[in-house]
Amino acid sequence: MNEILTEADEKMTKSVDATREQFNTIRAGRISPAVFNKLVVEYYGSPTPIQQLATFSAQDARTILIQPFDQSAVDAVERAVRDSDLGVNPSSDGRVLRCVFPELTQERRKEYIKQAKAKAEDGRIAVRNVRRQSKQLLEGLEKDGEVGKDDVAGAEKKLDALTKKGTDAIDEMLKKKEAELLEV
C-alpha cells in the first residue's frame, strides 16, 4: 500500500510540474523565451523541438532574438514561429530572427486566461486520474485479501489528501497566472 501511495504522490507531483511548464508557455507582461517551448520545427524531414535548433535571448520586454545554430534552418524556424499560435510575425536578416510581440490587449489577456484555465483543468484531470488508478489498485489488494478494509480506508484518506494537495497547488498557480495576466 505504501508503494501505491508513494507512486501516486510522484505521479501527482509530475502532473503539477507539467502544468507549471504549461503555464510558462503562456505569455504574461514581460516576454520569456519559455513561450517557444512547445514549438516544433520541421528540420531535415523530422519534427525537432525549437530549443535544439536555436538560442533565445530577450532583447527587451517585448522582443526575443532567435539565433539558429545552423543558418540553413532559419527559414524553417521562421515558418514554425509564424504558423504557431503566438500571434507574432518574425523578421529575419538571414541569420537572426527578431520576434516583436504586440502589447497585450484586454481581449488577448482574457484569451490567455481562458488558456490558463484550460491547462489548469487538464492538470487537475491528470491528478484525479492518478487518484482513480491508485484507488483501483488499493481495491484490488482488498479483493485479493492482502489487506483489510480499514487499511484500505486509511490509505484512501491519504490518497485523497495527496489529491487535494495536487489540485490546490494547480489552483494556486492558476490564481498567480491570472493575477500576472491582469497586471497592466
TADATA-V90367 format. One record per pair of residues at least 12 apart in sequence whose C-alpha atoms are under 10 Angstrom apart, sorted by the first residue. I is the first residue (numbers start at 1). GAP is how many residues later the second one is. Records with the same first field share a line. If there is no record, write none. Layout:
# TADATA-V90367
I: GAP  GAP
This chain:
# TADATA-V90367
1: 133  136  137  140  145  146  150  151  154  155
2: 153
4: 129  130  131  133  134  151  155
5: 126  129  130  133  150  151  153  154  157
6: 153  156
7: 123  127
8: 119  121  122  123  124  125  126  127  151  154  155
9: 118  121  122  125  149  150  153  154  156  157
10: 120  152
11: 115  116  118  119  120
12: 111  112  114  115  116  117  118  119  150  151  153  154  155
13: 114  149  150  152  153  156
14: 109  112  113  152
15: 107  108  109  110  111  112  113  115  151  152  155
16: 104  107  108  110  111  149  150  151  152  153  154  157
17: 106  149  152  153
18: 101  105  108
19: 97  100  101  102  103  104  105  107  150  151  154  155
20: 99  100  103  149  150  153  154  157
21: 13  14  16  17
22: 12  13  15  16  93  94  97  98  101
23: 12  89  92  93  94  96  97  150  151  154
24: 12  13  92  153
25: 12  13  14  61  91
26: 60  86  87  89  90  93  151  155
27: 59  74  77  82  85  150  153  154
28: 76  81  84  85  149  150  151  152  153  154  155  156
29: 32  33  74  75  80  151  152  153  154  155
30: 28  30  31  32  33  71  73  150
31: 27  28  29  30  31  32  33  69  70
32: 24  25  26  28  29  30  31  32
33: 18  22  23  24  25  30  31  32  33
34: 17  22
35: 51
36: 13  14  15  20  45  48  50
37: 12  13  14
38: 12  13  46
39: 12  38  41  42  44  45  46  47
40: 12  13  36  37  40  41  44
41: 12  32  34  35  36  37  38  39  40
42: 31  34  35  37  38
43: 29  30  32  33  34
44: 28  29  32
50: 16  18  26  27  30  31
51: 15  17
52: 16  17
53: 13  14  15  16  17  18  20  21  24
54: 12  13  14  15  16  17  19  20  23  42
55: 12  13  14  41
56: 12  40  41  42
57: 41
58: 40  41
59: 39  40  41
60: 40
61: 39  40  42
62: 37  38  39  40  41  42
63: 27  35  36  37  38  39
64: 26  33  34  35  36  37
65: 25  26  27  31  32  33  34  35
66: 12  24  26  29  30  31  32  33
67: 25  27  28  29  30  31
68: 27  28  29
69: 26  27
70: 25
71: 23  24  25
72: 22  23
73: 21  22
74: 18  19  20  21  22  23
75: 17  19  20  22
77: 13  20
78: 12  13  14  18  19  20  21
81: 16  18
82: 17
86: 15
87: 13  14  15
88: 12  13  14
89: 12  13
104: 77  78  80
105: 79
106: 75  76  78
108: 73
109: 69  71  72  73  74  75
110: 68  71  72
112: 65  66  69  70
113: 61  62  64  65  66  67  68  69
114: 64
116: 57  58  59  61  62  65
117: 54  57  58  60  61
118: 56
119: 51  55
120: 47  49  50  51  52  53  54
121: 46  49  50  53
122: 48
123: 43  44  47  48
124: 39  40  42  43  44  45  46  47
125: 42
126: 40  41
127: 35  36  37  38  39  40  43
128: 32  35  36  38  39
129: 34
130: 29  33
131: 25  28  29  31  32
132: 27  31
134: 21  22  25
135: 17  18  20  21  24  25
138: 13  14  15  17  18
139: 13  14  17
140: 12
